[in-house]
Structures are given as structure tokens and as C-alpha cells.
């Protein structure tokens, strides 16, 4: 069984996906991390890389092919990625939602603790992060509609959705765990 996570930024996806992978003792893959690395190698931020992707499909297709290959080689893993649900249709698809202000607040708080992740340029205020997230989401919608004719932000594409806006990480994890426990053979 493969479990895929998709979400807006700041919803807790990485924390929950990593925690679930640890509990199940399954491998964990983070497509956003691969994209961040590819952007960094080109001297770009993720939003700049995404903007490039609006006219250059290779920026998405490289990691999308990687996801398909993983699904052909490994039976059990957790994956985070905007298009993972689409390229691994047999996966158990989980969507963690968050309102955009809370998502930006969470990311801004994380950036205050650790500013080493390749996020965007000049994220000095909450408002900067909020605008960056809006730009990222718009670029995602343009690229994925153009190349794949999909809306990755449509909860109807997923098997399970949790709005994390007013929940603690433990509360979100409990909901995700109960859903997974009922859907897969965890033994």
C-alpha cells in the first residue's frame, strides 16, 4: 500500500507524513524537497522554478516520472507531493487542508526558527509568506491544468480530507491514523 499526501502549504503535511512513516516503519518520500533541490541547483527559489515550469514542463515531469518509478518498485511507502495522488492512482490519497492565513502563519513561524530551507526570497513578514503561497498555488493550478488537466487542490480527488486549521498535530495525526488503520493491512 502506498499513502500519498497533498495539501496547501502550512497544513502539517510533512509532519504528519513523517510521523505516519515512522509509525508504520515505511519509507518516506518528499517530492517538494526534490523540487526545492532542483530549484536551488539552478539558483532559483521554488516560486521562480514553478514560474519557469509554466512554459517548461520538464520542471514538473522529471519528479513526476520519479514518482511513477517509485510506485513500480516499492510496495509500501509514504509520499508527499502535489501530483502524487494522480501519478500513483492506487495510493490511499490524503488531503490535509488549512486556511491560507493559518498556513502562512505556520510557515512564517517555522522560517523564524530555521531559515535554511529554500522557500522564497524576502520572506520577512507574515504578509510576504501569504503572498508567496498565493503565487505558488496559482502557478500550481496553471501548470497542472496545462500539462495534466487536473486540479490538485480539489478535495474530490482524495480518499480522505482533514481541515487542520484549528487542530493540533496530535489531533490531525489521530484522524489520519484511524483512517489508515481502517483502510490498509498494517500488520
N, C-alpha and C positions, 0 to 999 in steps of 0.2 A: 504494500500500500504506500502511496505517495500522498503527502499532505502539502497543498500549496496555499500560501498566504498572499493576499493582495490588500492594499489599503492606501488611504491618503497618508501623507507624511504626518508623523507625530501620533499615530494611533496606538503605538505599542507593538507593532508587528514584529520587530526584531527581538524584543524582549520575550514575547510570548512564543515565537517560533524557536528561539534558542532554548527556552525553558522546556518546551514540549520535546524537542530533540534530545535534551539531557534525560528527561523522564523516560522516554522510550528507548534511549540509547541508540538512536538513529543518526546518520549523518545529516548535516545541516548545510544548505547552500543559500547564498545571498546574492542574487542577481544584481541588485542595486550596488553592492560593493564592487562587483566586476565592472559595472558601467562607470562607477566613480574612478576606478583604477584606469580604465581606458581613457577617460576624460583627462585625468591627471597626466598620463603619458603624453598626451597631445597638448599639455599646457592649458587645458580648459577646465572650467567648472562644470558640474553636471548640467546646469541650465544651458550653458553655452554648447555643450555636447548635444543636448536634446535639440536645441535650435538648429544645429548642423544637421541633425537627423531628420528634420522636416523636409530636407531636399536630398539627403544622402541616406538611403535605407540601410546601408552597411552598419551604421552605428547601432541599430537595433538587431539586425539579422544575425550578427555574429553571436550575441548572447542568446538569442532565441534558438539558434541551431544547437548551441551548447546545452540548453535545457532539454531539447528533444533527445540529444545523445545520452544525457544522464538517465532519462526515463527508459531508454533502451538497454542500459547496462546495469542499473541498480533497482532492486525491487522495493526497498523501504528507505525513504528519506523525507526530510522536511525541506521545502524550498520557498523562498520569498522572492517574488518578482511580479511586476505589473502584468506580464503576459503568461505567467506560469500556468494558470488555470486553462488558458487557451492552447498552449503547446503541449500540455500534459493533461489531456481531457479525462483520462482515467483517474486523475488525482481527486482527493477529497478537498473541495475548494472552500476556503475560509476567507471571509472578508471582514476585517476589523475596521470599523468606521470611526470617525471623530469629527466634530465640527471644526471648521477651518481655524477659528480663533484659538481653540484649545490645542489643536495640533501644532500651530505655530508657537504657542506659549511653551509647550513641552520641548520642542526643538530648540527654541531660544535658550531655555534653561539648560539643556544639555550642552549647547555651544559655550555657555559661560563656564562650564566645568571642563570641557575638553574641546578646544578649537582645532584639533588636528585632522578632523575628517574633512574631506573635500566636499563642501556643501555649495557655497556660492560666494561671490565677492561682496565685501562691505555689509555683512550682516551685523550691524551694530545695535539695532533696536528690534523690538518685537515686530514693529511695522515692516521693517526690512525683510524679516523672515516670512511674515504673512504674504507680502508681495511676491517673494521668491517662490513660495508654494503655489500661489495662484498662477504664476508664469509657468511653473513646471507642469501643473495639471493641464493647462491649456495646450502646452506642447505635446504632452502625452496624448491628449484627445486628438490632436491634429495628426500625429504620426500613426497611431494605431488605427484610426479610421482610414487613413490614406493607404496604409500598407496591408492591413488585415481586415478592414471593415468591422471592427469591434469597438465597443466602449468598455474599457477596463474598469470604469467607475460605476457600472450598472450592477447593483446588488443581485439582480435576477440571474446573473451568470454564476452565482456561487451556491454552494450547498448549505452554508451556514453564515450568518452575519451577527456581529455583536457591535453595538454602538458603545465605544469605550469612553466617551466624553466624560461621564460622571462616575466611572468605575475605577477602582484601584486595580493595579496589576494583578493582585491575587484574585480579585473578583472576576476579571477577564479570563485569567488562566483557568479558573474553576469551570466557567461556562464552556470554554474551548475543550478542556479535558473531558468533561461529561459528554459533549457531543462526539468527540473522537472515540471515547471508550465505548459508546453505543454503536459506532459505525464500523469499527475495524477489530480484527482479531489481534489483540495486544499481546497475547501470550508469546 
